[in-house]
Every structure is written in C-alpha cells, then in structure tokens.
Amino acid sequence: MSKNYQNLVMQATKPFALGALLAASLSVAAQANPSTVNTDSAELPLQPYKATYTAYKWGDDVGEANIELSKLGDQQYSLIYTSKVSKFFLSDKRSEHSIFTVNDNTVVPSEYYYNRSGTGPDKELKVTFSHQGQGKIAVENGETFDWNGEFDNQIYRIDLAKQLAEGKTSLEYHFVNYRGELRHYGVQVVDEEVLSLPFGKIETVKVKLIRDSNKRETFAWFAPSLNYTLVRLQQFKEGDEQGDIKLKSFQTQ
C-alpha cells in the first residue's frame, strides 16, 4: 500500500469523527445542575418541530441530520435524532430516540435508545430511568447508576433553550452518553452572531461546550427566533475541523 493511499484512507476516516460529532455533540446532553436551574421562571418552549441540517467536511456536503420533537400525550414527548453521512467508501448512520415528560416545568427522562450502523462496528444502546424510590438509571447489558437528575444524551437542548431564554451565560450538565457512561460538560455563552445558513440569515447565540479535555473544541449556535433551536454546530480536534453542520429547514408541527 502506497504512502499516499494510506494518507487518503486516514483522511477519509475522519468524517466519522463527524458521525460521532453529530451524535455526541449535536446531542451532547444532560440535565442542568439543579443549583443553576430556576424552574419558576421561563416556560419550557415545547412547540413540536422538525429541523433538518446539512453536514459538511472539508467544505463538501457529506450528509444530513434531522431533529424532531413530537408530543405523545399529556406532558409526554418524543425527541428523535437521525443522521446519515458518507465520504469516499465510508458511511455512518445513527439514530437516537428519547421519551420524556415535563413535570413542574422540568424535563424528566424516561427512555433512551441509540443505534449506529455503517463502516466499522454497529452499536445499540437502551437506557431506562426509574424515578421510584431513590431513582435508578439502567443501561441494558451495562451498569446501573443512582439517578441524581441526569438527562440522557440529547434532551438537554430542551432545558438549554429555557436557560438561554432567561439570559443564562454559564451552565453545567450531567448526563448518560450514547456509550452508557456518566459524563459532565459545561456550556458557556461566548458571543451573539448573525449567521448565513442554508436556512437563511438568522440571529444566534453562540456557545462553547466545556470538557475536561482540551483536545476538542465544540461550538454551537442557537436561534432565539426559533425557540433557541440549534442551528449550527462546529467541532475541532487539535485545531483540525472534524465537522460543521448547518440548519437547512425548520418546520413547526
């Protein structure tokens, strides 16, 4: 195998850091630290919607992602994320499905499902949240944790929209990620920007995700005019862009 061909293969696999970016950072999620949440203020903006995003790598369109919020019944909701990206001979298809309720203006997770297929190993995950007694988080074929208010891997966006609407600029989130592990991230507002997206020109609030490791930098943009829906996500690892997704369409339901 030639050195040039080896380099091509190594570069080609990087978009599937993009697949992980879409699942882990687009949906990187959690419950806000209870000490930072004021549940007596702004209402949760739970207007059902569907948002579609274009995924880019090296400036090329490499796929699409979708987020859909639906109401299932009285105070019960569904949040579904899907993505499909491909580059050269590689492909990555992912989905996440959260079922949750809203009690006293607070998001309460119930069930979470994750599925990944394509180049490399396939993976499935199911997490259930029991609120009886002291509360438990059960990862199917994995660990069981005490539930202390953590979210699943994606429904933090419901709470984050509320916090941004209230003018919060610094938040902490605790969550179970798509690998079934407990994690903690911070969210820091860094700027306000007007973006030109496939969707059109829109005013946004830009935030940075704060991790324990400084190898990766992730920035996200949320639009106040769309109930603080995510409209762009960009991630770097050691200065190299791993991916960039931008809002293409948005419909309320």
Solvent accessible surface area in square Angstrom, and as a share of the most:
residue,aa,sasa,rsa
1,M,166,0.74
2,S,67,0.43
3,K,154,0.65
4,N,124,0.63
5,Y,101,0.39
6,Q,84,0.37
7,N,65,0.33
8,L,72,0.36
9,V,42,0.24
10,M,127,0.57
11,Q,93,0.41
12,A,0,0.00
13,T,65,0.38
14,K,85,0.36
15,P,0,0.00
16,F,31,0.13
17,A,27,0.21
18,L,0,0.00
19,G,0,0.00
20,A,28,0.21
21,L,2,0.01
22,L,0,0.00
23,A,0,0.00
24,A,15,0.12
25,S,1,0.01
26,L,0,0.00
27,S,0,0.00
28,V,7,0.04
29,A,2,0.01
30,A,0,0.00
31,Q,24,0.11
32,A,0,0.00
33,N,36,0.18
34,P,93,0.58
35,S,99,0.64
36,T,46,0.27
37,V,33,0.19
38,N,75,0.39
39,T,48,0.28
40,D,136,0.70
41,S,47,0.30
42,A,34,0.26
43,E,137,0.61
44,L,19,0.09
45,P,40,0.25
46,L,28,0.14
47,Q,77,0.34
48,P,29,0.18
49,Y,23,0.09
50,K,77,0.33
51,A,0,0.00
52,T,16,0.09
53,Y,0,0.00
54,T,10,0.06
55,A,0,0.00
56,Y,50,0.19
57,K,0,0.00
58,W,109,0.38
59,G,66,0.64
60,D,69,0.36
61,D,101,0.52
62,V,9,0.05
63,G,20,0.19
64,E,66,0.30
65,A,0,0.00
66,N,30,0.16
67,I,1,0.00
68,E,53,0.24
69,L,1,0.00
70,S,33,0.22
71,K,109,0.46
72,L,93,0.46
73,G,31,0.30
74,D,129,0.67
75,Q,78,0.35
76,Q,66,0.29
77,Y,15,0.06
78,S,6,0.04
79,L,1,0.00
80,I,65,0.33
81,Y,0,0.00
82,T,50,0.29
83,S,4,0.03
84,K,130,0.55
85,V,2,0.01
86,S,60,0.39
87,K,25,0.10
88,F,119,0.49
89,F,123,0.51
90,L,13,0.06
91,S,46,0.30
92,D,1,0.01
93,K,117,0.49
94,R,20,0.07
95,S,38,0.25
96,E,1,0.00
97,H,57,0.25
98,S,0,0.00
99,I,28,0.14
100,F,0,0.00
101,T,37,0.21
102,V,13,0.08
103,N,79,0.40
104,D,134,0.69
105,N,24,0.12
106,T,38,0.22
107,V,4,0.02
108,V,21,0.12
109,P,0,0.00
110,S,30,0.19
111,E,53,0.24
112,Y,1,0.00
113,Y,76,0.29
114,Y,7,0.03
115,N,58,0.30
116,R,21,0.08
117,S,37,0.24
118,G,36,0.35
119,T,60,0.35
120,G,50,0.48
121,P,119,0.75
122,D,101,0.52
123,K,77,0.33
124,E,133,0.60
125,L,18,0.09
126,K,66,0.28
127,V,0,0.00
128,T,48,0.28
129,F,13,0.05
130,S,51,0.33
131,H,80,0.36
132,Q,157,0.70
133,G,82,0.79
134,Q,162,0.72
135,G,2,0.02
136,K,90,0.38
137,I,0,0.00
138,A,40,0.31
139,V,13,0.08
140,E,101,0.45
141,N,158,0.81
142,G,49,0.47
143,E,116,0.52
144,T,88,0.51
145,F,34,0.14
146,D,76,0.39
147,W,50,0.18
148,N,112,0.58
149,G,14,0.13
150,E,19,0.08
151,F,2,0.01
152,D,1,0.01
153,N,0,0.00
154,Q,0,0.00
155,I,0,0.00
156,Y,5,0.02
157,R,16,0.06
158,I,12,0.06
159,D,11,0.06
160,L,0,0.00
161,A,7,0.06
162,K,2,0.01
163,Q,0,0.00
164,L,10,0.05
165,A,55,0.43
166,E,50,0.23
167,G,53,0.51
168,K,61,0.26
169,T,77,0.45
170,S,69,0.44
171,L,6,0.03
172,E,71,0.32
173,Y,3,0.01
174,H,65,0.29
175,F,3,0.01
176,V,1,0.00
177,N,12,0.06
178,Y,13,0.05
179,R,134,0.49
180,G,9,0.08
181,E,58,0.26
182,L,68,0.34
183,R,112,0.41
184,H,66,0.30
185,Y,28,0.11
186,G,9,0.09
187,V,5,0.03
188,Q,69,0.31
189,V,33,0.19
190,V,69,0.40
191,D,69,0.36
192,E,135,0.61
193,E,51,0.23
194,V,90,0.52
195,L,16,0.08
196,S,85,0.55
197,L,17,0.08
198,P,67,0.42
199,F,74,0.31
200,G,29,0.28
201,K,154,0.65
202,I,17,0.09
203,E,124,0.56
204,T,4,0.02
205,V,19,0.11
206,K,37,0.15
207,V,1,0.00
208,K,54,0.23
209,L,5,0.02
210,I,79,0.40
211,R,29,0.11
212,D,139,0.72
213,S,58,0.38
214,N,143,0.74
215,K,118,0.50
216,R,81,0.30
217,E,70,0.31
218,T,0,0.00
219,F,34,0.14
220,A,2,0.02
221,W,7,0.02
222,F,2,0.01
223,A,0,0.00
224,P,54,0.34
225,S,89,0.57
226,L,27,0.13
227,N,69,0.36
228,Y,39,0.15
229,T,11,0.07
230,L,4,0.02
231,V,0,0.00
232,R,42,0.15
233,L,1,0.01
234,Q,26,0.12
235,Q,3,0.01
236,F,51,0.21
237,K,88,0.37
238,E,133,0.60
239,G,70,0.68
240,D,62,0.32
241,E,46,0.21
242,Q,22,0.10
243,G,0,0.00
244,D,10,0.05
245,I,0,0.00
246,K,49,0.21
247,L,0,0.00
248,K,86,0.37
249,S,46,0.30
250,F,37,0.15
251,Q,121,0.54
252,T,84,0.49
253,Q,105,0.47
